[in-house]
Amino acid sequence: MLKPNAFQNFGGLVLNQPLDGVGGEQAIDLLDVDWGGSLGTLRSRGGASAFTGAAATNYNVLFPHSLIRLLARRAATLYAINEAGNEIAGKSIVVPENKHLAFAKLGTPSASYTYIADQENTLKRYDGTDFTSPTCTVAGAKGVAMPKGKYLCVWPDGGNRLVIAGTTGAGGPAGAISSGSHVWFSMPGNAEEYEGTAYVQLTPGDGEEITGCVCWGGMVFVFKETKCFIFFGVSADQEGKPIFNFRTMDLGTRITAPASFAGEKAVVGNDSVYFVADDGVYATTGGEPSLLSTDLEPLAKSQPLVGPVLITLGERRWVDAEGIAYMNECIYVGLVSGGVVDRVMKYDLRKQGWTILSASLNAMVGWVEQTNTRGRVFFSGSGAGNKKIFFYTTAVDTDASVTMDPRWQSGFYDLEDADEKTLTNMKVWGTGEVTVKVAEDYKEIGTGTKFKLGTSPKIAQRQLKKSQTATLFSHQISGTAPWSVQRIDRYLRETRVPATKKKG
């Protein structure tokens, strides 16, 4: 009598266990797949649509100013792009072509500004219509130079101040002496006015540079390579001058500075600050960071990968990470190979699992824009034939920026029996058309069997013969999008004691 064995969960990628320790409901390899609304349903991932037309050169920096304006750099120019995906004629400004850009939005009762730091020039400003290079006021002196910064954020709970982290030798307001360890704070509610003493030096001379700056939970997080400085309030000295109160936290890891493209190494989510370090992805709310990428431990230690994921990831590791984005309870981290982000590691905080996306991009950012107020991840394509800005969406089944290859392979499982076994039939529930391939006893995947399932949204099942005799089994699901799989049943016919095992 045949005995069915059900596989009803399709988990994320697990690399920190042996191939036979992962089990039949977690993956040893996957690409271009995602989970459905129930989180147990496996499906080919949504595709990506073009937001802009083809440009003369590739965009490599993105930042959302508002629901209807996206800022994007290509070559040595920063453009304003409207909600229709068009560069607004005459609305641009010259910026360094090969320097990291940082942005921060500061609102006042009468305006909403985005300030722009390019490391070597004074801060620029965009007001939703025009770009300008403003001056500032320092200790009553008007019309003096704005600071030069590397990283920016706005601190609402600290008086709605602009925070400028990491400067050049004379990069303070009005050209004040400064350094890469300086953090400057504007006057409350005014990014263009400063106290001459409104700064803090963070462990100067430690040989580390500031690598990021974000605001979350009423606090400002300024990252150096191995430390984080958390500003939690503002008090005053005897002369009424502001004192910026902070504490220091050792990260227990190392964050390198971001490249000239791809965005920041830290991003704000709903519940935490997330950052990508040389050994993985972390979350912190102001306390000791927690590692979110434990399942992918070999990517932290640059260990050789084992099994089919070696083809998917090759030599890519967390040290190759450039850029992190957050949207809809998911974290996206780009891995660079050959100067291009060609793999995006996606962590679903609800499922607590990792998937991988095929990619060819320079930068990505989460944007809640006017036509879809639930938000999407936007990214700039990379390569001569890939010069548009795109967004990920479940509304299409193909990715206009890259060819998708949706697949998911389970770990090796023994059905709780160490003896050799024979599996016969396989039953699959789902939609679309999928190919199921099987592997046995750590060997390579075999030939495929096609299962024509339901027409979405109708779920249907199909049972076909799929025989194996082995001790350990693994199954791979693949197919051209769109498809989904709800459940797989594998039918056990018999178990062989050692004396009857097959040879070879």
Secondary structure, 3 states (H helix, E strand, C coil): CCEEEEECCCCCECCCCCCCCCCCCCEEEEECEEECCCCCCEEECCEEEECCCCCCCCEEEEEEEECCEEEEEECCEEEEEECCCCEEEEEEEECCCCCCCEEEEEECCCCEEEEEECCCCCCEEECCCCEECCEEEECCEEEEECCCCCEEEEEHHHCCEEEEECCCCCCCHHHCCCCCCEEEEEECCEEEEEEEEEEEECCCCCCCCCCEEEEECCEEEEECCCEEEEEEEEEECCCCCEEEEEEEEECCCCCCCCCCCCCCCEEECCCCEEEEECCEEEEECCCCCEECCHHHCHHHHCCCCCCCHHHHHCCCCHHHEEEEEEECCEEEEEEEECCEEEEEEEEECCCCEEEEEEEEEEEEEEEEECCEEEEEEEEEECCCCCCCEEEEECCCCCECCCCCCCEEEECCECCCCCCEEEEEEEEEEEECEEEEEEEECCCCCCCEEEEECECCCCCEEEEEEEEEEECCEEEEEECCCCCEEEEEEEEEEEEECHHHCCCC
